[in-house]
């Protein structure tokens, strides 16, 4: 009986270790940088609290586990953070939020690393990691990439096999800025509440436009969101007008004017599209048609994922 209890405790301990962030990813030295201390959980969250952008993403995506390392790089302090998120989408949200548009990117079979000052960040499955210097944000150390690749390799066998949600593929490629795709879990942007969305930035004539693709759990949820958004816009003093970018399509859509440009909100099945800062109706319609074409191309994948999630 005693041996059985020991075995059970060992299995539980191993499971707990796998559920967290491996401590071995914070070596005593990384190149010329020397490890000063390692912290985890709430202490790690506090370590990054002074970085407004990073702190906001950690608050939005709420890591399941997190570790932080403080390194001394010849008198310059460098922070290394590694978090395990609840999904690949959430990990991509942290990674893309820190480094999107434009960035120097190093993809590999195990994941991806990018650099956009002041962050070098990477993603492997549901894990995200980042380097940043609170004392000298312009610091760029060569070990950002080399140790980042080591982290990707170490995490390769631990990450989830589930890919990111399919709906990033709905974002049109036409006029899209390179490396501008981000994932948003819950955030207000341009006065509109965004949930479970992939978004990208576009050149639309002279406008810098954004397209958000939000995926809901059911068609009923998407229809309800559409109705509530239309009522919200009307109550704000704007004048929502029905807009049909694709006649004959079982889609509902409306638009309203803002100082920055036209805003468009569409609903089709369990997907809602929000187009921000469109220069005119024609341009908005062309983007919606491009997104709708992409929806048809991934129809089987979308239906397959929806079926799995209902089980």
KARARA-V36700 format. One record per residue. N is the residue number from 0. RES is the residue in one small letter. PHI is phi in degrees with one decimal (999 if undefined). BURIAL is 1 if it has 24 or more other ideal C-beta (glycine too) atoms within 12 Angstrom, else 0. D_LAST is the distance of its C-alpha to the last C-alpha in whole Angstrom. Layout:
[[N:RES:PHI:BURIAL:D_LAST] [N:RES:PHI:BURIAL:D_LAST]]
This chain:
[[0:x:999:0:38] [1:x:-61.6:0:39] [2:x:-62.0:0:38] [3:x:-64.2:0:34] [4:x:-62.4:0:34] [5:x:-62.1:0:35] [6:x:-63.4:0:33] [7:x:-62.1:0:30] [8:x:-62.4:0:31] [9:x:-64.9:0:32] [10:x:-65.6:0:28] [11:x:-63.2:0:27] [12:x:-64.1:0:30] [13:x:-63.8:0:29] [14:x:-64.2:0:25] [15:x:-64.4:0:27] [16:x:-64.4:0:29] [17:x:-66.7:0:26] [18:x:-76.0:0:24] [19:x:-98.5:1:27] [20:x:-112.6:1:29] [21:x:-57.6:1:32] [22:x:-73.2:0:35] [23:x:-68.0:0:37] [24:x:-82.6:1:36] [25:x:-118.4:1:39] [26:x:-68.7:0:42] [27:x:-62.0:0:46] [28:x:-137.5:0:47] [29:x:-123.7:1:45] [30:x:61.8:0:48] [31:x:-91.1:0:51] [32:x:-90.0:1:49] [33:x:-109.9:0:49] [34:x:-70.8:1:46] [35:x:-95.8:0:47] [36:x:-165.4:0:44] [37:x:-125.2:1:41] [38:x:-136.6:1:38] [39:x:-145.5:1:35] [40:x:61.3:0:33] [41:x:-59.9:0:34] [42:x:-65.2:0:38] [43:x:-67.8:1:36] [44:x:-58.9:1:35] [45:x:-66.5:0:38] [46:x:-58.4:1:40] [47:x:-99.4:1:38] [48:x:-65.0:0:39] [49:x:-76.6:0:42] [50:x:-88.6:1:40] [51:x:-59.0:0:39] [52:x:-65.5:1:37] [53:x:-62.7:1:35] [54:x:-61.1:1:35] [55:x:-64.9:0:33] [56:x:-68.2:1:30] [57:x:-65.1:1:30] [58:x:-69.3:0:30] [59:x:-70.8:1:27] [60:x:-98.6:1:25] [61:x:45.4:0:25] [62:x:-58.0:1:25] [63:x:-72.6:1:24] [64:x:-153.3:1:27] [65:x:-153.0:1:30] [66:x:-128.9:1:34] [67:x:-129.8:1:37] [68:x:-122.7:1:40] [69:x:-108.1:1:43] [70:x:-117.5:1:46] [71:x:-101.5:0:50] [72:x:-112.0:1:50] [73:x:61.5:0:54] [74:x:96.4:0:54] [75:x:-95.8:1:51] [76:x:-85.4:1:48] [77:x:-125.5:1:45] [78:x:-103.9:1:41] [79:x:-115.9:1:38] [80:x:-121.3:1:35] [81:x:-134.1:1:32] [82:x:-128.6:1:29] [83:x:-104.9:1:25] [84:x:-99.3:1:23] [85:x:-78.9:1:19] [86:x:-159.2:1:18] [87:x:-64.4:1:20] [88:x:-60.0:1:20] [89:x:-63.8:1:22] [90:x:-63.7:1:24] [91:x:-65.9:1:25] [92:x:-62.2:1:26] [93:x:-66.3:1:28] [94:x:-60.6:1:30] [95:x:-70.4:1:30] [96:x:-62.0:1:31] [97:x:-77.5:1:34] [98:x:-125.7:1:35] [99:x:-70.0:1:34] [100:x:50.0:1:37] [101:x:-86.8:0:39] [102:x:-152.3:1:39] [103:x:-92.2:0:40] [104:x:-120.7:1:37] [105:x:-126.6:1:37] [106:x:-80.9:0:34] [107:x:-149.3:0:33] [108:x:-64.0:0:31] [109:x:-89.2:1:29] [110:x:159.4:1:29] [111:x:-154.4:1:31] [112:x:-126.0:1:34] [113:x:-138.2:1:36] [114:x:-125.6:1:39] [115:x:-143.4:1:40] [116:x:-47.8:0:43] [117:x:-97.1:1:43] [118:x:-116.4:1:39] [119:x:-111.4:1:38] [120:x:-139.5:1:35] [121:x:-149.9:1:32] [122:x:-142.1:1:28] [123:x:-140.1:1:27] [124:x:57.9:1:23] [125:x:-88.9:1:22] [126:x:-100.7:1:26] [127:x:-129.7:1:28] [128:x:-140.0:1:32] [129:x:-156.1:1:35] [130:x:-118.3:1:39] [131:x:-158.2:1:41] [132:x:-112.8:1:45] [133:x:-72.2:1:46] [134:x:-90.5:0:49] [135:x:-149.8:0:50] [136:x:-58.6:0:47] [137:x:-83.3:0:48] [138:x:-62.8:1:48] [139:x:-130.0:0:47] [140:x:-104.5:1:47] [141:x:-61.4:0:46] [142:x:-75.0:1:44] [143:x:-55.3:1:41] [144:x:-76.4:1:40] [145:x:-64.5:0:41] [146:x:-73.7:1:40] [147:x:-60.6:1:37] [148:x:-65.6:1:36] [149:x:-65.8:1:37] [150:x:-64.4:1:34] [151:x:-58.4:1:32] [152:x:-63.4:0:33] [153:x:-68.8:1:32] [154:x:-87.2:1:29] [155:x:-54.2:0:28] [156:x:-86.4:0:27] [157:x:-104.6:1:25] [158:x:-82.4:1:23] [159:x:-66.1:1:19] [160:x:-86.0:0:18] [161:x:-73.8:0:16] [162:x:-78.9:0:18] [163:x:-63.5:1:19] [164:x:-58.8:1:17] [165:x:-68.3:1:18] [166:x:-74.2:1:20] [167:x:-66.3:1:23] [168:x:-72.1:1:24] [169:x:-77.0:1:24] [170:x:-61.2:1:27] [171:x:-60.2:1:30] [172:x:-89.0:0:33] [173:x:-61.3:0:36] [174:x:62.6:1:38] [175:x:-83.8:1:36] [176:x:-67.2:1:37] [177:x:-61.1:0:36] [178:x:58.7:0:34] [179:x:-102.5:1:33] [180:x:-71.8:1:30] [181:x:-133.7:1:28] [182:x:-114.4:1:25] [183:x:-123.5:1:25] [184:x:-88.7:1:23] [185:x:-160.9:0:25] [186:x:-160.5:1:28] [187:x:-98.4:0:31] [188:x:-134.3:0:33] [189:x:58.6:1:36] [190:x:83.8:0:35] [191:x:-106.9:1:31] [192:x:-80.5:0:28] [193:x:-108.0:1:26] [194:x:-129.6:1:22] [195:x:40.7:1:20] [196:x:-126.2:1:23] [197:x:-101.2:1:24] [198:x:-137.9:1:28] [199:x:-147.7:1:31] [200:x:-105.8:1:35] [201:x:-134.4:1:37] [202:x:-94.6:1:40] [203:x:-120.7:1:41] [204:x:55.1:0:45] [205:x:-92.2:0:46] [206:x:-90.6:1:43] [207:x:-96.7:0:41] [208:x:-102.2:1:37] [209:x:-135.1:1:34] [210:x:-120.9:1:31] [211:x:-115.2:1:27] [212:x:-114.2:1:24] [213:x:-105.4:1:21] [214:x:-111.3:1:18] [215:x:-106.4:1:16] [216:x:-75.6:0:12] [217:x:-155.6:0:13] [218:x:-66.0:0:17] [219:x:-61.8:0:18] [220:x:-62.9:0:18] [221:x:-68.0:1:20] [222:x:-64.5:0:22] [223:x:-62.6:0:23] [224:x:-63.7:1:24] [225:x:-59.1:1:26] [226:x:-63.2:0:28] [227:x:-66.0:0:28] [228:x:-68.8:1:30] [229:x:-65.2:1:32] [230:x:-66.8:0:33] [231:x:-63.4:0:34] [232:x:-62.2:1:36] [233:x:-63.6:0:38] [234:x:-72.9:0:39] [235:x:-80.3:0:40] [236:x:102.0:0:42] [237:x:-79.3:0:41] [238:x:-121.5:0:41] [239:x:-66.3:1:38] [240:x:-121.7:0:38] [241:x:-60.0:0:36] [242:x:-143.5:1:36] [243:x:-119.0:0:35] [244:x:-71.2:1:34] [245:x:-136.7:1:33] [246:x:-56.8:0:35] [247:x:90.4:0:33] [248:x:-91.0:0:29] [249:x:-72.5:0:27] [250:x:-128.8:1:27] [251:x:-117.3:1:29] [252:x:-154.8:1:31] [253:x:-142.7:1:34] [254:x:-135.5:1:36] [255:x:-150.9:1:39] [256:x:-92.4:1:42] [257:x:-134.1:0:42] [258:x:-59.2:0:45] [259:x:-79.3:0:43] [260:x:149.9:1:42] [261:x:-71.2:1:40] [262:x:-112.1:1:36] [263:x:-130.4:1:33] [264:x:-128.8:1:30] [265:x:-126.1:1:28] [266:x:-134.3:1:24] [267:x:-140.7:1:23] [268:x:51.7:1:19] [269:x:-97.4:1:17] [270:x:-113.1:1:20] [271:x:-118.5:1:23] [272:x:-111.0:1:26] [273:x:-124.5:1:29] [274:x:-107.5:1:32] [275:x:-107.4:1:35] [276:x:71.6:1:39] [277:x:-76.2:1:39] [278:x:-73.6:1:43] [279:x:-165.5:0:42] [280:x:-63.2:1:40] [281:x:-62.0:0:41] [282:x:-65.8:1:40] [283:x:-61.5:1:37] [284:x:-61.9:1:36] [285:x:-65.7:1:36] [286:x:-68.4:1:34] [287:x:-63.4:1:31] [288:x:-61.9:1:32] [289:x:-63.3:1:31] [290:x:-65.2:1:28] [291:x:-65.3:1:27] [292:x:-61.8:0:28] [293:x:-65.5:1:26] [294:x:-60.6:1:23] [295:x:-66.5:0:24] [296:x:-70.7:0:24] [297:x:-111.2:1:21] [298:x:-56.0:0:19] [299:x:-63.3:0:17] [300:x:-64.8:0:16] [301:x:-65.6:1:15] [302:x:-65.6:0:13] [303:x:-63.7:0:11] [304:x:-68.0:1:10] [305:x:-63.0:1:9] [306:x:-65.4:0:7] [307:x:-62.7:0:5] [308:x:-71.2:0:5] [309:x:-79.5:0:4] [310:x:-73.5:0:0]]
